[in-house]
Amino acid sequence: MIIGKKGTIRKDLIVPGDKSISHRAVMLGSIANGVTHISGFLNADDCLSTISCMRSLGVKIEHEGDEVTVHGVGLYGLKEPSGVLDCGNSGTTTRLLSGILSGMDFSSRLTGDSSIRKRPMERIMTPLRLMGADISSENDNGCAPLIINPSSLHGITYDLPVSSSQVKSCIIFASLYSNGRTIINEPSLSRDHTERMLKAMGADIRSEGLTVTVDPGKELNAVDVVVPGDISSAAFFMAAALITEGSRVVIRNVGINPTRTGIIKALQDMGGNIDLINKRVAAGEEICDIEVSYSDLHGIELSGDIIPTLIDELPIFAICAAYAKGTTIVKDAKELRYKESDRIGLITRNLKAMGADIEAREDGFIINQNGKRDLHGAVIEDGNDHRIAMSFAVAALSADGETEIVHPECVSISYPGFFKDLLS
């Protein structure tokens, strides 16, 4: 896809539903008692992989548009799959489902695409094994395919080496099937959609500061889930408005869970004109409309506790930094190297190709820009990574010349209609 420099952006739009909440609603609805109705479901490849896997485990799921109905089978009602569970490109599906399957009385095998088969799974295998799970890497390389055999699980106290909502949620899911209490301690707060949804479904789960405690034994009861707009998707349009002169964008019904709003704080700290209006609560999640207008941005430093709250948004944050005055430093973000791609490497190589002054670090990057908005078009090495492709599509809107996104189809992982919404 070729994208050229664009004039003023004026949009009032609704972005697709939150990916994290969509995944969890299908999984937890499947092991709850009763029928879970999900509205605003994200119709993207990753979330469709979760539906496919749960259907393979014997769950009846009706899906029409962004409405999904899950006929729960209870904690112990899943059936042995007839074949391999294909998680596609979804790390969330692979890691969270491993926690549930560790408590089953049948064997299962999980795999995915070439990206998933390279992503580290030891981070979930280690705590699951401490709980007594029989889980292994088929190729003994710490990656999928994963083999999970029946075992007896017990509760543990586990200190997460890094803040990760996927690892935390995997342990929480396994703890539902364990004997005894499980306590999870985080170094900093990661997104808490799992805890909120489980509490609404009646699980005995408590969060105090950086500690999550789960006592097993309670059945889950179905609840209706309204999925808000995904702040990760909204971030691309926030950035587009901030870096494109004369622009103004309003994004409706966006989830602003406190564990996810780091990107808003970071962009406001850079001088971004961002207003949160019409705040309200729906199904236990805070939502609002976000109004953003063009701004003169300046460099800042990001590190520490804010990083887990915007880890998925750091690629688009880097684009804003490349159009800001001064120096921007990102540290403590080594997790970026283990996403769908080595995002630190791709951010660095592609921004250099567009003329930015950027230096990669092991756990982040440094961008030194003069604020003259002098990036130019380039061929983008997107690594088939949806967030890289979308971020550099936004960068192209204010760059001189034309920018080529090599694998535009990869955005279907999280936002199938992205290019239509961005370029129309």
KADANOR-V637025 format. One record per pair of residues at least 24 apart in sequence whose C-alpha atoms are under 8 Angstrom apart, sorted by sequence separation. I is the first residue (numbers start at 1). J is the second residue. If there is no record, write none. Layout:
# KADANOR-V637025
((I;J) (I;J))
This chain:
# KADANOR-V637025
((16;40) (17;41) (18;42) (23;47) (26;50) (30;54) (42;66) (57;81) (84;108) (85;109) (86;110) (87;111) (88;112) (89;113) (119;143) (131;155) (153;177) (154;178) (155;179) (156;180) (158;182) (160;184) (162;186) (163;187) (186;210) (229;253) (230;254) (231;255) (271;295) (272;296) (297;321) (311;335) (354;378) (375;399) (376;400) (377;401) (378;402) (379;403) (380;404) (381;405) (382;406) (383;407) (386;410) (387;411) (16;41) (17;42) (22;47) (26;51) (41;66) (56;81) (84;109) (85;110) (86;111) (87;112) (88;113) (91;116) (118;143) (119;144) (131;156) (153;178) (154;179) (155;180) (156;181) (157;182) (158;183) (159;184) (160;185) (161;186) (162;187) (163;188) (165;190) (169;194) (185;210) (186;211) (228;253) (229;254) (230;255) (231;256) (271;296) (272;297) (299;324) (307;332) (311;336) (353;378) (373;398) (374;399) (375;400) (376;401) (377;402) (378;403) (379;404) (380;405) (381;406) (382;407) (385;410) (386;411) (16;42) (40;66) (41;67) (56;82) (78;104) (80;106) (83;109) (84;110) (85;111) (86;112) (87;113) (89;115) (90;116) (95;121) (102;128) (117;143) (118;144) (130;156) (152;178) (153;179) (154;180) (155;181) (156;182) (157;183) (158;184) (159;185) (160;186) (161;187) (162;188) (163;189) (164;190) (165;191) (185;211) (228;254) (229;255) (271;297) (297;323) (298;324) (299;325) (302;328) (307;333) (353;379) (373;399) (374;400) (376;402) (377;403) (378;404) (379;405) (380;406) (384;410) (385;411) (386;412) (16;43) (23;50) (27;54) (39;66) (40;67) (41;68) (79;106) (80;107) (81;108) (84;111) (89;116) (116;143) (117;144) (154;181) (155;182) (156;183) (157;184) (158;185) (159;186) (160;187) (163;190) (165;192) (184;211) (185;212) (228;255) (270;297) (271;298) (297;324) (298;325) (299;326) (300;327) (301;328) (302;329) (303;330) (304;331) (336;363) (353;380) (376;403) (377;404) (379;406) (386;413) (19;47) (26;54) (38;66) (39;67) (76;104) (80;108) (88;116) (91;119) (116;144) (117;145) (155;183) (157;185) (159;187) (183;211) (184;212) (235;263) (257;285) (270;298) (296;324) (297;325) (298;326) (299;327) (300;328) (301;329) (302;330) (303;331) (304;332) (315;343) (334;362) (335;363) (336;364) (350;378) (386;414) (390;418) (30;59) (38;67) (39;68) (56;85) (95;124) (99;128) (183;212) (184;213) (231;260) (256;285) (257;286) (270;299) (296;325) (298;327) (299;328) (300;329) (301;330) (302;331) (303;332) (318;347) (322;351) (334;363) (37;67) (38;68) (103;133) (183;213) (231;261) (242;272) (255;285) (256;286) (257;287) (270;300) (299;329) (301;331) (303;333) (333;363) (334;364) (350;380) (37;68) (38;69) (102;133) (127;158) (182;213) (183;214) (242;273) (255;286) (256;287) (269;300) (332;363) (333;364) (350;381) (37;69) (38;70) (53;85) (102;134) (112;144) (181;213) (182;214) (255;287) (256;288) (315;347) (319;351) (331;363) (332;364) (349;381) (36;69) (37;70) (53;86) (102;135) (111;144) (112;145) (181;214) (182;215) (254;287) (255;288) (330;363) (331;364) (35;69) (36;70) (52;86) (53;87) (110;144) (111;145) (181;215) (253;287) (254;288) (322;356) (330;364) (331;365) (35;70) (36;71) (110;145) (111;146) (180;215) (181;216) (253;288) (254;289) (329;364) (330;365) (346;381) (35;71) (36;72) (109;145) (110;146) (180;216) (252;288) (253;289) (254;290) (266;302) (329;365) (330;366) (346;382) (34;71) (35;72) (49;86) (50;87) (109;146) (110;147) (179;216) (252;289) (329;366) (346;383) (34;72) (49;87) (109;147) (176;214) (178;216) (251;289) (252;290) (328;366) (329;367) (33;72) (34;73) (49;88) (108;147) (109;148) (175;214) (176;215) (177;216) (250;289) (251;290) (327;366) (328;367) (30;70) (32;72) (33;73) (34;74) (107;147) (108;148) (175;215) (176;216) (177;217) (250;290) (251;291) (327;367) (328;368) (29;70) (30;71) (31;72) (32;73) (33;74) (46;87) (49;90) (107;148) (108;149) (175;216) (176;217) (250;291) (327;368) (347;388) (29;71) (30;72) (31;73) (32;74) (33;75) (46;88) (107;149) (172;214) (249;291) (250;292) (326;368) (327;369) (341;383) (346;388) (29;72) (30;73) (31;74) (32;75) (45;88) (46;89) (47;90) (50;93) (106;149) (107;150) (124;167) (128;171) (248;291) (249;292) (325;368) (326;369) (26;70) (30;74) (31;75) (45;89) (46;90) (49;93) (105;149) (106;150) (123;167) (127;171) (248;292) (249;293) (262;306) (325;369) (326;370) (341;385) (31;76) (105;150) (248;293) (262;307) (322;367) (324;369) (325;370) (326;371) (340;385) (343;388) (354;399) (31;77) (47;93) (102;148) (104;150) (105;151) (124;170) (128;174) (247;293) (248;294) (263;309) (321;367) (322;368) (323;369) (324;370) (325;371) (31;78) (46;93) (101;148) (102;149) (103;150) (104;151) (124;171) (131;178) (246;293) (247;294) (262;309) (263;310) (322;369) (324;371) (325;372) (102;150) (103;151) (246;294) (261;309) (262;310) (321;369) (323;371) (102;151) (103;152) (245;294) (259;308) (260;309) (261;310) (322;371) (323;372) (324;373) (98;148) (103;153) (242;292) (244;294) (245;295) (259;309) (260;310) (263;313) (267;317) (323;373) (102;153) (241;292) (242;293) (243;294) (263;314) (241;293) (242;294) (243;295) (241;294) (242;295) (243;296) (238;292) (242;296) (263;317) (270;324) (242;297) (226;282) (226;283) (228;285) (225;283) (224;283) (228;287) (191;257) (192;259) (191;259) (23;92) (190;259) (191;260) (23;93) (27;97) (96;166) (99;169) (100;170) (189;259) (95;166) (96;167) (99;170) (103;174) (316;387) (20;92) (95;167) (98;170) (99;171) (102;174) (315;387) (316;388) (319;391) (96;169) (97;170) (99;172) (100;173) (101;174) (298;371) (315;388) (319;392) (92;166) (96;170) (99;173) (100;174) (103;177) (95;170) (99;174) (103;178) (312;387) (316;391) (319;394) (315;391) (316;392) (319;395) (96;173) (100;177) (239;316) (243;320) (235;313) (239;317) (242;320) (232;312) (236;316) (239;319) (243;323) (232;313) (235;316) (239;320) (196;284) (189;305) (188;305) (191;308) (190;308) (191;309) (189;308) (190;309) (188;308) (189;309) (75;219) (164;308) (74;219) (75;220) (163;308) (74;220) (72;222) (244;397) (236;390) (240;394) (244;398) (236;391) (239;394) (240;395) (243;398) (240;397) (236;394) (24;193) (32;201) (24;194) (28;198) (21;193) (25;197) (20;193) (24;197) (233;415) (237;422) (33;219) (36;222) (37;223) (38;224) (39;225) (40;226) (41;227) (32;219) (33;220) (34;221) (35;222) (36;223) (37;224) (38;225) (39;226) (40;227) (32;220) (33;221) (34;222) (35;223) (36;224) (37;225) (38;226) (39;227) (40;228) (31;220) (32;221) (33;222) (36;225) (38;227) (40;229) (32;222) (29;222) (29;223) (25;225) (22;227) (21;227) (18;227) (17;227) (18;228) (17;228) (18;229) (19;230) (17;229) (18;230) (16;229) (17;230) (18;231) (15;229) (16;230) (18;232) (14;229) (15;230) (16;233) (15;233) (120;338) (15;234) (119;338) (119;339) (119;340) (116;340) (115;340) (115;341) (9;240) (9;241) (9;244) (8;244) (13;249) (15;251) (7;244) (8;245) (9;246) (10;247) (11;248) (12;249) (13;250) (14;251) (15;252) (18;255) (6;244) (7;245) (8;246) (9;247) (10;248) (11;249) (12;250) (13;251) (14;252) (8;247) (9;248) (10;249) (11;250) (12;251) (13;252) (14;253) (15;254) (9;249) (12;252) (14;254) (89;340) (89;413) (45;412) (46;413) (44;412) (45;413) (46;414) (44;413) (45;414) (44;414) (43;414) (44;415) (42;414) (43;415) (44;416) (4;377) (43;416) (3;393) (7;397) (5;396) (6;397) (4;396) (5;397) (6;398) (3;396) (4;397) (5;398) (3;397) (5;399) (4;399) (5;400) (19;414) (4;400) (5;401) (4;401) (5;402) (4;402) (3;402) (4;403) (16;415) (2;402) (3;403) (2;403) (3;404) (2;404) (3;405) (1;404) (2;405) (1;405) (1;406) (1;407) (1;408))
